[in-house]
Amino acid sequence: MRGKTYRLLRMSAPAFLAVQIAFRFWHPAPSALADLFLFNGAVFLASTGAFLSPHFNDRWAAIGIASALGIWAIGSTLSTAESFYTFHLWRGFSDTAYALFYPLVLLGLIRALSAHQSLKAVEILDVVIIGLGSTSALASLLLKPAMITLDGSATAVFLAILYPIGDIVLFVIVLLAMWMQKFSLRTILLGVGVALFTASDLFFIYKSATSGYAFASLYDDGWVLGLILISESLWHHGKEREINSKLVSGATLVSLLLSGILLALAVIRPSELPTFVLIPAFATLAFSFIRMSIALREAREIKDERALARTDELTGLPNRRRFINALSSLNQREATLLLMDLDGFKEVNDTLGHGAGDELLRQIALRFSRQMPKDSLLARLGGDEFGAIIYGSSREGLEIAYALRSSLSYPAEVGTHSITMSVSIGAISNDGKPELMRRADEAMYESKRSGSGVTLFEL
């Protein structure tokens, strides 16, 4: 039932557009039914269709595109309604809606063309920085020459050139992203949809600038058709690849540099640009600092995660993974490998519980650590087994082994219990031959069987 409802919803947006086009041929004069309700209703339905698209999409792609289409339809509805009804709203409402369309659709398109399944804060900020920085900075730099040829206030002229630059930035970024993807129906629909929308927008701007635009013209439907195709693309599987992070980082850097140039120009020539033009540039810098702080925090978190991945959680010592890595990089370096197994530890766990056993392991790890030379490595390999790499001669290695064993000569206080432990140690000098761990393990078990405490493996 849900599938039929969704299919009907997908068909309703192009159906609204088809009815609207047919009505225009039958009744060429502007009408509220065709140009207000059917025209904008098709975009609202396309927005709903994008939001309800299948779950194989990244949800931020659906949310971004649905929000972009919805807010564009709101701006179009407000603007069109003034042509048929006597009320007048602040022009900034529709202008703001049209301007918000660009960062939202850019976010959705990047997510739709990306292999990610989780959205990172830096990705959102990258989209905001690219959209704000490149579009507003280019528009600001072109403001003065545009004011010579276009009529109206500085704000009106700024918006007049903001939209075409936004279209160009959007189209170029989508082309670059598509170039990196595998060919599929999804990428075709996205590319054609964006191309139709930007072409219709640029054509409208050209006609308006040359006083040749006629309200409710057939070419206005290019906007709607383009947005419907973008929405429809989300209903088809893509063959996505990872978007090159260097490309996004480069675009972010260029946008930041453009904003910096704009602010520098404002400092050198304060009267050159209106104050409102500098707001997007300041916003770009602010978002850049936020992105930098988030990126640094994530880098620290990654570093901490890597450290945790190589650290034993109970004792704070290096874990088996780090120990094996250090062992594999010994090569011909003079060193002694020690493998240690606590004697009678299982009985402590069985009689006093695992909590007492964990506390005992922490105390033993601390005692062992105090006996280790500064350039050596002590690790907990798992359970009650420890390992150590002592750099230097085998004599030095044996001295440390006996020192480790002696560190357990006095009892550990665990709660109300006084526990005395011993350790069996197998030692082997690094001879550059394979299976160093296996041979040290044999020496350790020989030490445990014989009760000697420390056994040096010898061929």
Beta strands, then each sheet from edge to edge (+ up, - down):
strand 1: 335-343
strand 2: 377-382
strand 3: 385-391
strand 4: 412-414
strand 5: 417-419
strand 6: 422-429
strand 7: 454-456
sheet 1: 2+ 3- 1+ 6- 7-
sheet 2: 4+ 5-
end
